[in-house]
Amino acid sequence: MAELGDDETPEAERIASDADRRREAWGATLDDMTAMADEFEDEGWETVRIPAGDSGPFGPSSGKGGEGAFGFAYVIPGDKAETVADLFEATSFPEYEVYRAENDGRVYIVTALFSPETETAVFIAGAWDLREALECATVAVEEGRMYSYLQKLDGTVVGVVEHDDPEKFFPNLDAIRRYAPNSDGEGEGDEN
């Protein structure tokens, strides 16, 4: 079998191989989310599991959210949006964890939001490309905070959480700079 990057490998084969790796990584992310949620349910917590229909970082220049808004937007499937909106009206989620893995410049993430008061946990799985994160990551690190926006497909926000540790989302700003198009090149030294 030809290796990726081999000049003799047809482009269609490379694309198919990339799609297979992404599908496998996404499946593993969903499996991880399920295992984490199962653990909390075993301890008596109510859980909501959300495989985001789309997700990704955005910065202030994107025009999303309000003026100067930044963070991750997770598109919540219609069957979960009302549940999430009701939860966010009933309680807050002051605790969180971020579980992430990188594969070929793509990040697979599970953001877990916890309400100890009501013993409720929301697990959101998403994926995004490092090349799309520079503005969001830079602002988050400068501000010392990060936001998760849970929204419907039409952009209606059903929940927002502020996070006090952007490094959980962006542990290596230099890696993001290397992938970002038109970046200033800071942090170069590793090959793509």
C-alpha positions in Angstrom: 0.0 0.0 0.0 1.3 3.4 -0.8 2.1 5.8 2.0 0.4 9.1 2.4 2.5 11.8 0.8 4.0 9.3 -1.7 4.1 11.1 -5.1 2.8 8.0 -6.7 -0.4 7.8 -4.7 -3.3 9.1 -6.7 -5.1 12.2 -5.2 -8.4 10.3 -5.0 -6.7 7.6 -2.8 -5.2 10.3 -0.5 -8.6 11.9 -0.1 -10.3 8.6 0.6 -7.6 7.8 3.2 -8.0 11.2 4.9 -11.8 10.6 5.0 -11.4 7.2 6.6 -9.0 8.6 9.3 -11.4 11.4 10.1 -14.3 9.0 10.3 -12.4 6.7 12.6 -11.3 9.6 14.8 -14.8 11.0 15.0 -16.1 7.5 15.9 -13.5 7.3 18.7 -14.5 10.7 20.0 -18.2 9.6 20.2 -17.2 6.4 21.9 -15.2 8.4 24.5 -18.1 10.8 25.1 -20.4 7.8 25.6 -18.0 6.1 28.1 -17.6 9.4 30.1 -21.4 10.0 30.2 -22.0 6.3 31.2 -19.6 6.8 34.2 -21.6 9.8 35.4 -24.9 8.1 34.9 -23.6 5.1 37.0 -23.0 7.7 39.8 -26.6 8.9 39.6 -26.1 12.0 37.4 -28.5 13.1 34.6 -26.5 13.4 31.4 -27.1 14.8 28.0 -24.9 13.6 25.1 -24.6 15.9 22.1 -22.7 15.0 18.9 -22.5 18.6 17.5 -23.7 18.8 13.9 -20.9 21.3 13.3 -18.4 23.0 15.6 -15.5 25.3 15.5 -13.7 28.3 16.9 -14.4 31.8 16.0 -12.8 35.2 16.8 -14.1 38.7 17.2 -13.7 39.5 13.5 -16.1 36.8 12.5 -19.2 38.8 13.4 -20.7 35.9 15.3 -22.3 36.5 18.7 -22.0 40.0 20.0 -19.4 42.6 19.4 -16.0 41.1 20.4 -17.4 37.6 20.9 -15.1 34.6 20.6 -15.1 31.0 21.5 -16.4 27.7 20.2 -19.7 27.4 18.5 -21.4 24.0 18.7 -24.4 23.4 16.5 -26.9 21.4 18.6 -29.2 19.0 16.8 -32.9 20.0 16.9 -33.9 17.1 19.1 -31.4 18.3 21.8 -31.7 22.1 21.5 -34.9 22.4 23.6 -33.4 20.1 26.3 -30.2 22.2 26.5 -32.2 25.5 26.6 -34.3 24.2 29.5 -31.2 23.0 31.4 -29.5 26.4 30.9 -32.6 28.2 32.3 -32.7 25.8 35.3 -29.1 25.7 36.3 -25.5 26.9 35.6 -22.5 24.9 34.7 -19.6 26.2 36.7 -17.4 23.2 36.3 -16.1 21.7 33.0 -13.5 19.5 31.5 -12.1 19.4 28.0 -10.9 16.2 26.4 -9.1 16.5 23.1 -7.0 14.6 20.6 -5.2 15.8 17.5 -4.9 14.0 14.2 -3.4 15.5 11.1 -4.1 19.1 12.0 -7.7 18.3 13.2 -8.8 18.4 16.8 -11.5 16.1 18.2 -12.9 17.4 21.4 -15.4 16.5 24.1 -16.4 19.4 26.3 -18.1 18.3 29.5 -20.2 20.8 31.4 -21.1 20.0 35.0 -23.7 21.3 37.4 -22.9 19.7 40.7 -25.9 21.4 42.3 -28.3 19.4 40.1 -25.9 16.5 39.3 -26.4 17.2 35.6 -23.7 16.9 33.0 -23.7 17.9 29.3 -21.2 16.2 27.0 -20.6 17.9 23.6 -18.5 16.2 21.0 -17.0 18.3 18.2 -14.2 18.6 15.7 -12.3 21.5 14.1 -9.2 22.3 12.1 -6.2 23.9 13.8 -5.8 26.2 10.8 -9.2 27.8 11.8 -8.3 28.6 15.4 -5.6 31.2 15.5 -7.7 34.3 16.2 -9.9 32.6 18.8 -6.9 31.0 20.5 -4.9 34.2 20.6 -7.8 36.2 22.0 -8.7 33.5 24.6 -5.1 33.3 25.8 -4.8 37.1 26.0 -8.1 37.4 27.8 -7.5 34.4 30.1 -11.0 33.0 29.3 -12.9 31.0 26.7 -16.5 30.6 25.8 -18.7 27.7 24.5 -21.8 28.7 22.6 -24.4 26.0 22.1 -26.7 27.0 19.3 -29.3 25.8 16.9 -28.6 25.5 13.2 -30.2 28.9 12.6 -27.7 30.5 15.0 -30.1 30.9 18.0 -28.0 30.5 21.1 -29.5 28.1 23.6 -26.6 28.2 26.1 -23.3 30.0 26.8 -20.6 28.9 29.3 -17.5 30.9 30.2 -14.4 28.9 30.9 -11.5 30.2 33.0 -8.7 28.1 31.4 -8.2 28.5 27.7 -5.2 26.2 27.8 -7.6 23.3 28.1 -8.8 24.1 24.6 -5.5 25.4 23.2 -2.6 23.7 25.0 -0.1 24.7 22.2 -0.6 28.1 20.6 2.6 27.6 18.5 1.1 24.5 16.8 -2.0 26.5 15.9 0.3 29.3 14.4 2.1 26.7 12.3 -1.2 25.5 10.8 -2.8 29.0 10.4 -2.9 30.4 6.9 -1.1 33.8 6.6 0.2 33.6 10.2 3.2 35.5 11.2 5.2 32.3 11.4 5.8 32.5 15.2 6.5 29.1 16.6 7.9 27.7 13.4 10.4 25.0 13.6 8.4 21.9 13.1 7.3 20.8 9.6 3.6 20.6 8.8 
